[in-house]
Amino acid sequence: MGNLDYTPFYLKGNGPNIITLNMINEFLKNNVELTLFFENNDIELKVLNISYFESLCYWVIGQQISGKVAEIFIERLQNEVKIINSKNVSELTIDQFKEIGLTNSKRETLLRLANLDLENRLILDHSKYDSERILKHYTKIKGIGPWTVNMFMIFSLGRLDVSAALDLVVRKGLKILYNLSEVPDIKNAKMLMRTWGEFGTIGTLLCWRMMGE
């Protein structure tokens, strides 16, 4: 997906594409005006083969920075701990975090995640809950917002109903899809996405595709 000069971590899933033609056709029943875009673009989602803890760490690191910069910080974290798990992250010193280059707020969030995971209070049995409940669970954690959880639900859980209106790149994609004069704000993006429903992730992936992501 996309024409980037590198492969960002969120596109490194190596399993099967979970987006099927039947899913796309179901999406198009309520969004027929987008048919041409699907005819000209391949849409795929391969779930990441990493732990949920590691994935959440990646998305915390990626908050409000470009994917390419996030890749640099993730690589530095990997070099420091070798294996990204809650024990290793919890043992990092302030100086090590400074070497990685993370902000104090991201350092505190990663440590918070690590401690919760060590106490077995971080990860849900996701199969038992809908996406709204998962969102509420993780956003109770300081430093974790809806954008972070949306990305986690798409790329680690393979949830199909995530309309990621908070993502700026997605909103830029909406401008193209709906031939808008300007990039919509979050409120208007959610209105445009109201017909995406249970297949919102497919629309989200299409928006990223439009932007070369």
Rosetta blueprint (number, residue, H / E / L):
1 M L
2 G L
3 N L
4 L L
5 D L
6 Y L
7 T L
8 P L
9 F H
10 Y H
11 L H
12 K L
13 G L
14 N L
15 G L
16 P L
17 N L
18 I L
19 I L
20 T L
21 L H
22 N H
23 M H
24 I H
25 N H
26 E H
27 F H
28 L H
29 K H
30 N L
31 N L
32 V H
33 E H
34 L H
35 T H
36 L H
37 F H
38 F H
39 E H
40 N H
41 N L
42 D L
43 I L
44 E L
45 L L
46 K L
47 V L
48 L L
49 N L
50 I L
51 S L
52 Y H
53 F H
54 E H
55 S H
56 L H
57 C H
58 Y H
59 W H
60 V H
61 I H
62 G L
63 Q L
64 Q L
65 I L
66 S L
67 G H
68 K H
69 V H
70 A H
71 E H
72 I H
73 F H
74 I H
75 E H
76 R H
77 L H
78 Q H
79 N H
80 E H
81 V H
82 K L
83 I L
84 I L
85 N L
86 S H
87 K H
88 N H
89 V H
90 S H
91 E L
92 L L
93 T L
94 I H
95 D H
96 Q H
97 F H
98 K H
99 E H
100 I H
101 G L
102 L L
103 T L
104 N H
105 S H
106 K H
107 R H
108 E H
109 T H
110 L H
111 L H
112 R H
113 L H
114 A H
115 N H
116 L H
117 D H
118 L H
119 E L
120 N L
121 R L
122 L L
123 I L
124 L L
125 D L
126 H H
127 S H
128 K H
129 Y L
130 D L
131 S H
132 E H
133 R H
134 I H
135 L H
136 K H
137 H H
138 Y H
139 T H
140 K L
141 I L
142 K L
143 G L
144 I L
145 G L
146 P H
147 W H
148 T H
149 V H
150 N H
151 M H
152 F H
153 M H
154 I H
155 F H
156 S L
157 L L
158 G L
159 R L
160 L L
161 D L
162 V L
163 S L
164 A L
165 A L
166 L L
167 D L
168 L H
169 V H
170 V H
171 R H
172 K H
173 G H
174 L H
175 K H
176 I H
177 L H
178 Y L
179 N L
180 L L
181 S L
182 E L
183 V L
184 P L
185 D L
186 I H
187 K H
188 N H
189 A H
190 K H
191 M H
192 L H
193 M H
194 R H
195 T H
196 W L
197 G H
198 E H
199 F H
200 G H
201 T H
202 I H
203 G H
204 T H
205 L H
206 L H
207 C H
208 W H
209 R H
210 M H
211 M L
212 G L
213 E L
